[in-house]
Amino acid sequence: MAVPFIANGIGIGRISCFLNGCCFGLISENFGLKFPSLNMLPVYLQQLKDGLIASGSSFNLPVIPTQLYSSLYVFLIFFILLGIKKYKKYDGYIFLVFLVLYSIYRFVIEFFRFFDNNYKVFNYLTVTQAICIIIAFCSINIYMGSGLSIKINRGSGLAI
């Protein structure tokens, strides 16, 4: 029953990303946060490298705090998994639900994160998004197949 706590650990890790200034989002005036230049955080250094801010700037341009959104969503996954554990249908069910929910979240959040263009697959999706599609597809197929095999086993009187 460790799977919900994996989600919890990922959420705590994303808070660390926020404090470190890594895994940041795209520039956004409406939903962005500015990081101070004091510690030369990765977001500041990236914008300096790209020529978006001048050397000696006190803050970077505002970026979407994808790390915080990620933490909130993964903590939500944690509570969903804790809530459905009493309804688990078979061993591995909670893990499959985690894989599907995490893949969906990660696929969506990647649209708001900053990446260099060389990190894209087919010039549109990130490598992570491509992996998330595969994981979600495989997890759903395993889920569908597992449900079928349980019904067959229960119908034949064989042990599961």
N, C-alpha and C positions, 0 to 999 in steps of 0.2 A: 504494500500500500504506500510505497514511496513516491509514486508518480506525482501526486499533488504537490509534494515538497520539492520536486524538481522544478515545477512551475514557480514556486515561491522563491527558490534560489535564483532562477533566471530574473525574476522581478527585482530582487536585491542587487543582482549584478548590473541591471540597467540603471539603477540609481547610482551605482559606482561610475557607470559610463557618463552619466549627467555631471557628476562631480568632477570627472576627469576632462570633460569637454570633448569626448570622442563620440562616435556613432551619432553625430548631429544631423539635423535635417536641412532642407533647402532654405534659402534665404526667404524670409517672409516678414513684411512690415506689419501685417495684421495679427499673426499668431506667433511671432518670433520672440525669442529671448536673446539678450546680449550677454556675452561672457567677458569678464575683465581680462585685460592683457597681462596682468601681474605674473601669472605662471606660464605664459606662452602655451596655452592650451591648444590642442590639435585644431579646433575650429578657427582659432585666431591665426595660427600658422598657415592653414590652408588658404584662408582669405588673403593673407599677406602674400603668399606664393602666387595666387591667381591675380594679384594686382587690384583686388577689390577694396582694400583698405591701405592706408599709407603706413609706413614704418613709424612707430611711436604712437599710433592710435591707442586711445584708452580702452576702447571696446571694439569688438567685431561687429559686423552687420548682424541684425537680428535673424536668428535661425529657428526653424520649427523644433521644439524640444521633443523629438521623437523618442528620446530615452525615457522621458516621463510618461508619454502616452503608452510606450511599451510596458513600462512597469505597471501602470494601472490595468492594462488589458491582461497581462500575465497574472496579476493578483486576482483578477476576475476569473480567469481560468482555474486558478487554485481553488477558489470558493465553489465554482461549478463542479469541479472534480470531487471535492469533499461532499457536496450535496448529492451527487449521483452514485456515490460508492455503495449505498444501500440498495440501489437498483441494478447493480452490475449483473450482467447476464452470464458471463463466463470469465475465466482467467484471461487477462489481457485486455478486457473491455475498456477499463479506465485508461490504459495506455493508448489504445486506439483513439479514444475520444480526445485525449491530450494531443496526439499527433495531428488530428484533423483540425482542432481549434487553434493550435499553435501555428500550423501551416497557413491557415486562413489569415490569422493576425499578421504573420510575418510577410506574407505576400502583399497585403494591403499597405503595411507600414513602409515597405521598401519604396513605394512610389513617392514618399515624402522625405526619404533620407538622401543625403548627398553622396554621390559616387562619381568617380572619374568615368569617362565614356568607355575606357578600356575594360570596365567591369561589366559590360552589358552583353547579353546574349541576343542575337538577332537585332541588335541596335535598339532594343526596347526594354526587354526584361533584364533584371540583374541575374547573376548566377544563382543567388539565394532564392529568387522567385521561381526560377526553373526547377530548383531542387524541391521547393515547397509544393509545386504542382505535382511532381512525381510522388512525394511522400503522402500528400493528401489522397491522390488517386489510389496508390497502393493500400493505404490504410482503409479507405472506404471499401475497396475490393475484398480485403481480408475480413472486414466487419461483415460484409454481405455473405461471404463464404462461410464464416464461423457461425453465423446465425442459422444458415441452412444445415450445416453439419450437426448442430445441436438438435435441431428438429428431427433430423433423420435418426440420430442416436437415441433420442427419447422415444421416437415412434417404434424403434426395433427392440427396445428394452435393454440395449447395451449400455454399459457404464460410459460416462462422459470423460 
